[in-house]
Amino acid sequence: MPVLRYALTAVLLVAVVAGCGGSGSDSSRSSATQVIVDGDGAFDDVKAILYLLEQPDIEVLAITMSGTGIGHCPAAAENVSAVLERIEAPDIPVACGRTTPLEGNNEAPEVWRNATDNLGGVDLPDPRALAGVGAPALLAETISASDGIVLVALGPLTNVAEAVEAEPGLLDRVEMIYLMGGAVDVPGNMIDVNPAAEFNIWADPHAAAIVFDTDVPITLVPLDATNAVPVTPYLYEAVSAHRDASAVSQFTADYLDATPLIGGLYHWDELAAVIATDESVATIEDRNLAIEEEGGAQAGATLESPAGRVVRVAVDADREAFEDHFYQAIIGTGDTGLPAWEPDASLTWDGTACSYAGPDPLPDLLVVQINNLGVDPVALITGAYAPGTTTADAEALRASGSTETPEWWKQQALIGVLAGAHDVWFVEGGSDITALCYLDNTRFWEIAGPRLTD
Ligand code: RIB
């Protein structure tokens, strides 16, 4: 078997968005909370924006897109602008930010970025014209004109930090930043690069440090909380069943059709947006956090440190409460009419042993939830033994110290899952396919399918 290699949640390869009605600049809603969204145009950003737009007590005043995250600029900004047009949202200025981090050169793989740039190919009208200013200027204008505003930050903090550098007191008018980013008590999701870092902070650690150095109150929504809200097929089924409810549900359904779930996705940004409207969906604790700025690709961790600043950290989330809010906004009802979702199979690593509950042998296709309750990454590997392979071959591998894939194992798929995560994946099986719970070449266990014999 191979050395485990993990891509920052294959996730982001599955580009995308979703979409009506709600807020915008309706002056009749004088008591609405005024909000700016700063994001990076990824799969979850768009759904988070749609969620906020649908809140009757939220007025989205501006949307800024970072060019240093998953989407490129201007593609990310144009996509959001086209989505606003498609769902007939009020006029909300959308602006684009710089394409390089303030410091360093951490960047998502181009393949993810390109996949995000067309939102999976979902049908979109021509975008509305972008704001005549760049993202930092739009942030500054909007914040300065407000009496108090909430910033929902869903991507790298490049735009916000650039605006702060130009006007150091700018964030004094911001009541709270709800920030999707970081990993506090759990590993990050840049594990091949920097296992301690989460993408949004990793992509521009200096920008994050600049924002952390201000006095603005921050509620962080890190992987600790988002690990509780994996994307499951339920999202697809629920939205599809209510696709005709509104322009938003129609758009979201089309978008999901265009970007089928493979696995490993979480409602990262949607959870941050929901927490911004109702903190009771999360467990929030004060922590002292600092941003690790040194080390290039090794930078970007959110570290507990006495030298850090107080941050309100969402350490957990209530999945059902989150879903109630989210579906209410996207499909117009928290009651989807569907039975609660259950995976076809589950694999749980508790730090010592693997337990599997599900069909054996494997059907041709199954949806598996992989719960990693340990402290190391764990993987579900599928493949087939070469004819004649015996338990002795497996024991010899365990004893050899080799990290190579043995010639007697024809691997089909390797799904790596980070400690603390609850990934949901589609897995191809079949009667001849063996599934292994795998930590390394000395620790692997057959969990379904044909077993080795002596
Ligand atoms: O690590 C998850 C974050 O990375 C999310 O904000 C997602 O949109 C991507 O930017």
Boltz pocket constraint, residues with backbone or C-beta under 6 A from the ligand:
constraints:
  - pocket:
      binder: B
      contacts: [[A, 40], [A, 42], [A, 43], [A, 44], [A, 45], [A, 69], [A, 70], [A, 154], [A, 155], [A, 156], [A, 180], [A, 189], [A, 198], [A, 199], [A, 200], [A, 268], [A, 269]]
      max_distance: 6.0
